[in-house]
Amino acid sequence: MKFPSIFRLPRHQRFEIQPRYYDPVKEDLDKRTARIRQEIKNESNGGSVESIREAYRNRRSSNRSADLFQLLMIVIVGLSIGGYLMYGANVYFALFLLIPLYIILRKRRS
Protein backbone atom coordinates (compact mmCIF):
# COMPACT_ATOMS: atom_id res chain seq x y z
CA MET A 1 0.00 0.00 0.00
CA LYS A 2 1.33 3.40 -1.03
CA PHE A 3 1.25 6.31 1.36
CA PRO A 4 0.48 9.76 -0.02
CA SER A 5 3.49 12.06 -0.26
CA ILE A 6 3.97 15.75 -0.97
CA PHE A 7 7.24 15.07 -2.80
CA ARG A 8 7.38 13.65 -6.27
CA LEU A 9 9.56 10.61 -6.34
CA PRO A 10 11.25 9.50 -9.57
CA ARG A 11 9.64 6.53 -11.21
CA HIS A 12 11.46 3.79 -13.01
CA GLN A 13 12.07 4.37 -16.70
CA ARG A 14 10.51 2.07 -19.18
CA PHE A 15 12.20 0.81 -22.29
CA GLU A 16 9.71 0.93 -25.10
CA ILE A 17 10.47 -0.80 -28.36
CA GLN A 18 8.50 0.21 -31.38
CA PRO A 19 8.76 -2.72 -33.76
CA ARG A 20 9.40 -1.98 -37.40
CA TYR A 21 7.48 -3.77 -40.04
CA TYR A 22 9.56 -5.30 -42.83
CA ASP A 23 7.82 -6.29 -46.02
CA PRO A 24 10.21 -8.16 -48.35
CA VAL A 25 7.64 -8.29 -51.16
CA LYS A 26 7.21 -4.52 -51.15
CA GLU A 27 10.97 -3.96 -51.04
CA ASP A 28 11.51 -6.32 -53.98
CA LEU A 29 8.76 -4.57 -55.92
CA ASP A 30 10.32 -1.15 -55.24
CA LYS A 31 13.74 -2.37 -56.42
CA ARG A 32 12.30 -3.81 -59.61
CA THR A 33 10.30 -0.68 -60.42
CA ALA A 34 13.38 1.49 -59.83
CA ARG A 35 15.45 -0.75 -62.12
CA ILE A 36 12.78 -0.65 -64.85
CA ARG A 37 12.52 3.14 -64.59
CA GLN A 38 16.30 3.38 -64.96
CA GLU A 39 16.23 1.14 -68.05
CA ILE A 40 13.46 3.22 -69.62
CA LYS A 41 15.44 6.37 -68.89
CA ASN A 42 18.55 4.88 -70.53
CA GLU A 43 16.55 3.84 -73.59
CA SER A 44 15.05 7.29 -73.93
CA ASN A 45 18.55 8.79 -73.87
CA GLY A 46 19.36 6.59 -76.85
CA GLY A 47 22.42 4.48 -77.56
CA SER A 48 23.28 3.37 -74.08
CA VAL A 49 25.94 0.97 -75.41
CA GLU A 50 27.73 3.79 -77.21
CA SER A 51 27.60 6.03 -74.16
CA ILE A 52 29.02 3.23 -72.02
CA ARG A 53 31.87 2.71 -74.47
CA GLU A 54 32.60 6.43 -74.58
CA ALA A 55 32.60 6.68 -70.79
CA TYR A 56 34.96 3.72 -70.56
CA ARG A 57 37.37 5.30 -73.05
CA ASN A 58 37.35 8.61 -71.19
CA ARG A 59 37.93 6.92 -67.86
CA ARG A 60 40.74 4.78 -69.25
CA SER A 61 42.58 7.78 -70.72
CA SER A 62 42.26 9.73 -67.48
CA ASN A 63 43.45 6.70 -65.52
CA ARG A 64 46.54 6.41 -67.73
CA SER A 65 47.61 9.97 -67.01
CA ALA A 66 46.98 9.48 -63.29
CA ASP A 67 48.91 6.21 -63.30
CA LEU A 68 51.82 7.84 -65.10
CA PHE A 69 51.88 10.68 -62.59
CA GLN A 70 51.82 8.26 -59.66
CA LEU A 71 54.64 6.24 -61.18
CA LEU A 72 56.66 9.40 -61.73
CA MET A 73 56.15 10.48 -58.12
CA ILE A 74 57.18 7.06 -56.81
CA VAL A 75 60.34 7.15 -58.94
CA ILE A 76 61.21 10.67 -57.76
CA VAL A 77 60.70 9.77 -54.08
CA GLY A 78 62.63 6.53 -54.49
CA LEU A 79 65.53 8.25 -56.24
CA SER A 80 65.64 11.01 -53.67
CA ILE A 81 65.72 8.58 -50.74
CA GLY A 82 68.25 6.29 -52.43
CA GLY A 83 70.38 9.22 -53.54
CA TYR A 84 70.33 10.73 -50.08
CA LEU A 85 71.51 7.46 -48.59
CA MET A 86 74.27 7.13 -51.22
CA TYR A 87 75.43 10.71 -51.81
CA GLY A 88 73.91 12.88 -49.09
CA ALA A 89 72.08 16.19 -49.49
CA ASN A 90 73.64 16.96 -52.90
CA VAL A 91 71.00 14.77 -54.54
CA TYR A 92 68.30 17.23 -53.52
CA PHE A 93 70.08 20.03 -55.36
CA ALA A 94 70.15 17.91 -58.50
CA LEU A 95 66.43 17.19 -58.15
CA PHE A 96 65.69 20.89 -57.73
CA LEU A 97 67.46 21.46 -61.06
CA LEU A 98 65.61 18.63 -62.82
CA ILE A 99 62.10 19.60 -61.69
CA PRO A 100 62.04 22.95 -63.57
CA LEU A 101 63.43 21.16 -66.63
CA TYR A 102 60.57 18.67 -66.44
CA ILE A 103 58.01 21.48 -66.13
CA ILE A 104 59.45 23.30 -69.16
CA LEU A 105 59.38 20.16 -71.29
CA ARG A 106 55.85 19.41 -70.16
CA LYS A 107 54.63 22.88 -71.17
CA ARG A 108 56.25 22.60 -74.60
CA ARG A 109 54.50 19.33 -75.28
CA SER A 110 51.07 20.74 -74.31
Secondary structure, DSSP 8 states (H G I E B T S, - for coil): -----SS----------------HHHHHHHHHHHHHHHHHHHHHH--HHHHHHHHHHHHHHHHHHHHHHHHHHHHHHHHHHHHHHHHTTHHHHHHHHHHHHHHHHHHHH-
